[in-house]
Amino acid sequence: MYARERYGIILALVMLLMTGCSAEDAVMETMTAPEDGVAISFSCNYDEAEVHTTKAGYEGTMNTEDLHTTGFGAMASVTADKKPSLMYNQEVAFTLVGDLDDPKRGYWSYHPMKYWPNNLEHCYISAYAPYVEPSDLEGLPADENGIIGISANNEAPYIDYRRCEKPGKQVDLLWYYEEPSAIPAKTALNEAGTLAMQMRHALARLEIKAALAAEPGTTKVLIEEITLTGKMAKTGRLSLCSQTTEGSGVDKKYYPVWTNQVFDKDGDVPINHTFKIKNADNDPESYGIIESQVRYIPNLPYGWQPAGLSTTPQDALNTGDRKGYVYLIPQNELSLTITVKYKKWVEGEAEPTSGAKTTTVTPTSIANPLRGNKTYTLNLTLSDV
């Protein structure tokens, strides 16, 4: 369902009203262009193998159609210093022309229209999602999450981001960067000037899988809470005018460039931060742990509860029917201490065993370095339950 190294919504600069990115349904938009000018236009394409993506700038997770509600901001430069001389934080919005049965049918547009320069020696185009107005970032509270700052129009573009301490209110951030060497030619689907843009995840995503060391037999084990403790970057700066790559062709990987990571410190020593992931139906911060929309609800018969853990690893972070992650700002290294609180119920007993039991997993090094645009898996195996 999820591609580990491919995150993707493909967006592209276009002047078509795209209907599901179908050439047969495309409708030309009437516009007046300078003589011999080629418009920078937008089209949209989807990687059908990636049916979900994370929500960019809004709480929780979303599917690809939901990006239409956020839009994205585009930057374009034609100078060696990469200052946005052609486009600065240009809002690009999606207009739906389909219906609920075809939510991809529509087109991306912006105003006023811009045109490709004749000389692309120093041409840089980047984008981020969700779109924000710089004026909306003035006077943000100290605990605001997500995008908290954006570069001015006289400096190389970047985004400042703050991570959320509450798992249920985490947000994601998408980015794109390219150095086009020629004006894109006309294709069977798009007019000349269409620049294919693949938006990628700028944050590291941590998925958690849980399992038992031995089959539980007639015992049912349900997770109530997972606590992650470690030294995690609180804020960071994402460059919109650079990236790093590895490999080539279809195996080429793209990674964002982060600087200015800030850790809460006691003197010079970084302070541990904690994510406490709960599994309770009436808690807004709760996830549906162990792959079920039915969460642990006190006083309900256990026959109504999820099947419980087994020796087969199961996704531990779900929100309704969507997979959940812990989102982290990339940093040089991350080590975590994990505490899992759970309850047991033996078949035939009216109630689970009294009280909650806790197991602590030894510190786990997740990655060195911890990179954006990657999904990391934390496997939790509970023994002696």
Residue pairs with C-beta under 8 A, 6 or more apart in sequence:
1 51
1 52
1 323
2 50
2 52
2 323
2 375
3 47
3 49
3 50
4 374
4 375
5 253
5 373
5 374
6 47
6 49
6 50
7 50
7 53
7 199
7 200
7 201
7 373
8 47
8 50
8 53
8 198
8 199
8 200
9 44
9 46
9 47
9 50
9 53
9 64
9 67
9 174
9 198
9 199
10 44
10 45
10 46
10 47
10 196
10 197
10 198
10 199
11 42
11 43
11 44
11 45
11 72
11 92
11 108
11 127
11 176
11 197
11 198
11 199
12 42
12 43
12 44
12 45
12 108
12 190
12 194
12 195
12 196
12 197
13 40
13 41
13 42
13 43
13 74
13 125
13 193
13 194
13 195
13 197
14 41
14 42
14 43
14 44
14 107
14 108
14 190
14 191
14 193
14 194
15 28
15 29
15 31
15 39
15 41
15 42
15 113
15 191
15 193
16 26
16 27
16 28
16 29
16 41
16 43
16 107
16 190
16 191
17 26
17 27
17 28
17 29
17 95
17 97
17 106
17 107
18 25
18 26
18 43
18 44
18 105
18 106
18 107
18 108
19 25
19 26
19 27
19 97
19 98
19 102
19 105
19 106
20 98
20 102
20 104
20 105
21 43
21 44
21 45
21 46
21 104
21 189
23 188
23 189
25 105
26 189
28 191
29 107
29 109
31 39
31 113
33 39
33 113
33 115
34 115
37 115
37 116
38 115
38 116
38 183
38 192
38 193
39 113
39 114
39 115
39 116
39 193
40 76
40 87
40 113
40 114
40 115
40 116
40 193
40 195
41 113
41 191
41 193
41 194
42 92
42 107
42 108
42 109
42 110
42 194
43 107
43 108
43 189
43 190
43 194
44 94
44 104
44 106
44 107
44 108
45 196
46 64
46 104
50 64
51 63
51 64
52 61
52 62
52 63
52 64
52 322
52 323
53 62
53 63
53 64
53 67
53 172
53 201
54 61
54 62
54 172
54 201
54 205
54 325
54 327
55 61
55 62
55 66
55 70
55 171
55 172
56 67
56 70
56 129
56 130
56 171
56 172
56 173
56 174
57 70
57 129
57 130
57 132
57 146
57 147
57 171
57 172
57 173
58 70
58 130
58 171
59 168
59 169
59 170
59 171
60 168
60 169
60 170
60 319
60 322
61 172
61 319
61 322
61 323
61 324
61 325
62 322
63 322
65 103
65 104
67 94
67 129
67 174
67 199
68 94
68 96
68 103
68 106
69 94
70 129
70 130
70 131
71 91
71 92
71 93
71 94
71 129
71 130
71 131
72 92
72 127
72 128
72 129
72 130
72 131
72 174
72 199
73 89
73 90
73 91
73 92
73 127
73 128
73 129
73 131
73 132
73 150
74 87
74 89
74 90
74 92
74 110
74 125
74 126
74 127
75 84
75 87
75 88
75 89
75 90
75 124
75 125
75 126
75 127
75 157
75 240
75 241
76 84
76 85
76 86
76 87
76 90
76 114
76 123
76 124
76 125
76 126
77 83
77 84
77 85
77 86
77 122
77 123
77 124
77 125
77 241
78 85
78 86
78 117
78 119
78 120
78 122
78 123
79 85
79 122
80 122
81 156
82 124
82 156
82 157
82 241
83 153
83 154
83 155
83 156
84 153
84 157
86 114
86 117
87 114
87 125
88 153
89 131
89 133
89 134
89 150
89 153
90 110
90 114
91 110
91 131
92 108
92 109
92 110
92 127
92 131
93 108
93 109
93 110
93 131
94 106
94 107
94 108
95 106
95 107
95 108
95 109
96 103
96 105
96 106
97 105
97 106
97 107
98 104
98 105
98 106
99 105
116 183
116 193
117 123
120 180
120 181
120 182
120 183
123 179
123 180
123 181
124 177
124 178
124 179
124 241
125 176
125 177
125 178
125 179
125 180
125 195
125 197
126 157
126 175
126 176
126 177
126 178
126 240
126 241
127 175
127 176
127 197
127 199
127 240
128 147
128 159
128 173
128 174
128 175
128 176
128 202
128 238
128 240
129 173
129 174
129 175
129 199
130 147
132 147
132 150
134 150
134 152
137 147
137 148
137 149
137 150
140 148
144 162
145 162
145 163
145 164
145 169
145 170
145 171
146 161
146 162
146 164
146 171
146 173
147 159
147 160
147 161
147 173
148 160
148 161
148 162
148 235
149 159
149 160
150 157
150 158
150 159
150 160
151 157
151 158
151 159
151 240
156 239
156 240
156 241
157 239
157 240
157 241
158 237
158 238
158 239
158 240
158 241
159 173
159 175
159 202
159 237
159 238
159 240
160 235
160 236
160 237
160 238
160 260
161 173
161 202
161 203
161 235
161 236
161 237
161 238
161 329
162 234
162 235
163 170
163 232
163 233
163 234
163 235
163 236
163 327
163 328
163 329
164 170
164 171
164 327
165 273
165 274
165 275
166 285
167 275
167 276
167 277
167 285
167 287
167 317
167 324
167 326
168 284
168 285
168 286
168 287
168 319
169 285
170 325
170 326
170 327
171 327
172 201
172 203
172 327
173 201
173 202
173 203
173 238
174 199
174 200
174 201
174 202
175 199
175 200
175 202
175 238
175 240
175 243
175 256
176 197
176 198
176 199
176 200
177 240
177 241
177 242
177 243
178 195
178 197
180 195
183 192
183 193
184 190
184 192
184 193
184 194
184 195
184 196
185 192
186 192
187 194
200 254
200 256
200 373
201 372
201 373
202 238
202 256
202 258
202 372
202 373
203 327
203 328
203 329
203 330
203 372
204 327
204 328
204 329
204 330
204 367
204 370
204 371
204 372
204 374
204 375
204 376
205 325
205 326
205 327
205 328
205 374
205 375
205 376
206 325
206 326
206 327
206 328
206 366
206 375
206 376
206 377
206 378
207 315
207 317
207 323
207 325
207 375
207 376
207 377
207 378
208 226
208 277
208 315
208 316
208 317
208 326
208 377
208 378
208 380
209 313
209 314
209 315
209 316
209 377
209 378
209 379
209 380
210 223
210 226
210 289
210 290
210 309
210 313
210 314
210 316
210 340
210 379
210 380
210 381
210 382
211 309
211 310
211 311
211 312
211 313
211 314
211 379
211 380
211 381
211 382
212 221
212 309
212 310
212 311
212 381
212 382
212 383
212 385
213 311
213 381
213 382
213 383
213 384
214 311
214 383
215 310
215 311
216 308
216 309
216 310
216 385
218 346
218 347
218 348
219 344
219 345
219 346
219 347
219 385
220 302
220 305
220 307
220 308
220 344
220 345
220 346
220 347
221 308
221 309
221 342
221 343
221 344
221 382
221 385
222 279
222 289
222 290
222 296
222 305
222 306
222 308
222 309
222 342
222 343
222 345
222 352
223 279
223 289
223 290
223 296
223 309
223 316
223 340
223 341
223 342
224 278
224 279
224 280
224 296
224 341
224 342
224 343
224 356
225 276
225 277
225 278
225 279
225 340
225 341
226 276
226 277
226 289
226 316
226 338
226 339
226 340
226 341
226 380
227 274
227 275
227 276
227 277
227 338
227 339
227 340
227 341
228 274
228 275
228 277
228 326
228 336
228 337
228 338
229 272
229 273
229 274
229 275
229 336
229 337
229 338
229 339
230 272
230 273
230 334
230 335
230 336
230 337
231 263
231 270
231 271
231 272
231 273
231 334
231 335
232 263
232 273
232 328
232 329
232 331
232 334
233 261
233 262
233 263
233 328
233 329
233 330
233 331
234 262
234 263
234 264
234 273
234 329
235 260
235 261
235 262
235 329
236 258
236 259
236 260
236 261
236 262
236 329
236 330
236 331
237 258
237 259
237 260
238 256
238 257
238 258
238 372
239 256
239 257
239 258
239 259
242 257
243 254
243 255
243 256
243 257
244 254
244 255
244 257
245 252
245 253
245 254
245 255
246 252
246 253
246 255
247 253
253 373
254 373
255 371
255 372
255 373
255 374
256 330
256 372
256 373
258 329
258 330
258 331
258 372
261 329
261 330
261 331
263 270
263 271
264 270
264 271
264 273
265 271
275 326
276 285
277 285
277 287
277 289
277 316
277 317
277 326
278 285
278 286
278 287
279 286
279 287
279 288
279 289
279 295
279 296
280 286
280 295
280 296
280 297
281 295
281 296
281 297
286 295
287 316
287 317
287 318
287 319
287 324
288 294
288 295
288 318
288 319
288 320
289 295
289 296
289 316
289 317
289 318
290 306
290 307
290 308
290 309
290 314
290 315
290 316
291 306
291 314
291 315
291 318
292 306
292 307
292 318
293 318
293 320
293 321
294 304
294 305
294 306
295 306
296 305
296 306
296 343
297 304
297 305
302 345
302 352
308 345
309 342
309 382
313 379
315 323
316 380
317 323
317 324
317 325
317 326
318 324
325 375
328 334
328 370
330 369
330 370
330 371
330 372
331 369
331 370
332 368
332 369
332 370
333 365
333 367
333 368
333 369
333 370
334 365
334 366
334 367
334 370
335 363
335 364
335 365
335 366
336 363
336 364
336 366
336 378
337 360
337 361
337 362
337 363
337 364
338 360
338 361
338 364
338 378
338 380
339 358
339 359
339 360
339 361
340 358
340 359
340 360
340 361
340 380
340 382
341 356
341 357
341 358
342 356
342 357
342 358
342 359
342 382
342 385
343 352
343 353
343 356
343 357
344 352
344 353
344 357
344 385
345 351
345 352
345 353
346 353
357 385
359 382
359 383
359 384
359 385
361 380
364 378
366 376
366 378
367 374
367 376
370 376
